[in-house]
Amino acid sequence: MNGAPLLEVAALQKRFPIGGGGLLARRAPGLLHAVEDVSFTLRAGETLGLVGESGCGKSTLARLLARLLDPSGGSIRLRGEEIGGVAAQRFGASPRRADIQMVFQDAEGSINPRHTAFEAIARPLRRLRGLAGPALHGKVTATAALCGLPAELLPRFPHQLSGGQKARVGIARAVATEPALLVLDEPTSALDVSVQVLILDLLKALQARTGAACIFVSHDLNVVRLLCDRVLVMYLGRVVEEGPAEDLFTAPAHPYTRALVGAVSVPGRPRAAERVRLAGEPRSPIDPDPNACRFHGRCPIGQDRCARAAPPVHALPGGRRVACHFPLTDGALAAA
Amino acid sequence: MSAASLAHARHVLSGNPVTALAFGLFALLVGTAILGPALVPFDPIAAAGPALQPPSARHPFGTDAIGRDVFSRVIAATRLDLGMAFAAVAIVFACGTLTGAAAGFFGGWTDRIIGRLADTIMAFPLFVLAMGIVAALGNTVTNIVIATAVVNFPLYVRIARTEASTRRGAGYVEAARLSGYGEAHILFREILPNLLPIMMVQVSLTLGYAILNCAGLSFIGLGVRPPAPEWGIMVAEGASAIISGEWWIALFPGLALMIAVFTFNLLGDGLRDIVDPRRRT
């Protein structure tokens, strides 16, 4: 499995039409550019963090990769096989469906209130693996145990489970079919800090055991640093920086990444020194100017050129990439 | 789940005597509909004594213009009135819930077509529309049932549509897609079971209206034909006699109608308390 990447994403794009539509629409509807020109590769067993502020397209990207949404352009290849072209509605019948599973942010809402924990975990196995009877029962119980759910909780309904237990049901359901790619959309953001730690430990242990590649969407940079090998930083639908987690957090090359990293509180570190405050709101993602950096206007080091040309992607040593006219290489960082 | 639901129902009933009363009255109505015609003291469509007798020990509700026992007729009419209302509500519950849920879940053209159909029905004064349907299709009990179902259709569509559209993006719907289930399966197995409690409340609230609608159509001479005992017809027959002082012919069927509607409305309120998830702990 080493060598060939598990997942190759190239120029992935998602645009949502907004407004207009309907029978009597006179003008073409605007397009919300949710995900624009995203490319990356992922190896088996690797964990990729996806960070960025609310509305930057992380969740849309996660749903595209989980094949719950159809991309407007670009390609998604799983083990070399193009899966981006299969309509999401027909992907359910694809043999690849079991290979990509997802854990949702809202564990409560992701379990049908009329299903027991057992039923929630059993559904993908029944449909995608064709299990039934004792084989199904055995697999569900084993998966639940792996996720720290004792068998006596399985006949319970969601409203009879705690938040952490519901999160475990969601994770058990996603790993039950032993997917090659697991997409985690902020799986811990709704949980208490003490429970978060337990769930993160569980995810780490599961990944070590199953060897699944993970895409981990999160607001929490500390969690991403702890869990992820590599990180994609997104801003308004575009990837602004990509690199190994440790390098990216210690020496951010994009001004946006630097602002994000500076906003994280680290015990014992005086924060004022490195902190960059961003003024204002992000630009509108609707029909954005293709000839401008999307960060322009909020960027602390932005210049006239940023308003006239989209930034090129620079490759930095160590497999890093940054999309900026004026990347903060080490010299720039020291000077700043 | 069902044990917990029963315990919850018992808890609500014990804290809410009005709902318990509604359930009691409902049981009485259904019992009367089933057993009534077999238990009445007189034949409801044959003369049982002198005409226009006021209420007495022998005829507790008096007798009508051709000497039939009003008490026997009121009791015997329960089966027909409840039967028509139940049939109409069963039809509209099945059709309205299914189409409304499909409209809300699929959206797009499905939603537009079903939505316009419901809006078109809503554009008519509903009772006039029901009259028109019975007049056009023919003067039978079946057509009263169909007309009552049609006029209730928009209400069911709207409620089912709203509830389904709030659930179409729910996490468990996406989880079902991840599990490889198709859209029709998701509609029937994930969405509809979650709509049923809400729609059941609607059923008992509209049963009262359905009884009024059926009786109203009979009152103006559509549908049920005399001499069949039916509350609407009996009120119509007795209305002219009120002026000459024979109030009992119209009053007692009218009271029966009122109690039935009152029961179903109370029952709907009580059911809403039982199924309302916000009250569940």
Interface residues (C-beta under 8 A of the other chain):
Chain A: A66 L68 A88 Q89 G92 A93 R97 A98 Q101 M102 F104 D106 A107 E108 G109 S110 I111 N112 P113 R114 H115 A120 R123 P124 R127 L128 F157 H159 G170 R173 A174
Chain B: M1 A170 G171 Y172 E174 A175 A176 R177 L178 S179 G180 Y181 G182 E183 E190 P193 N194 P277 R280
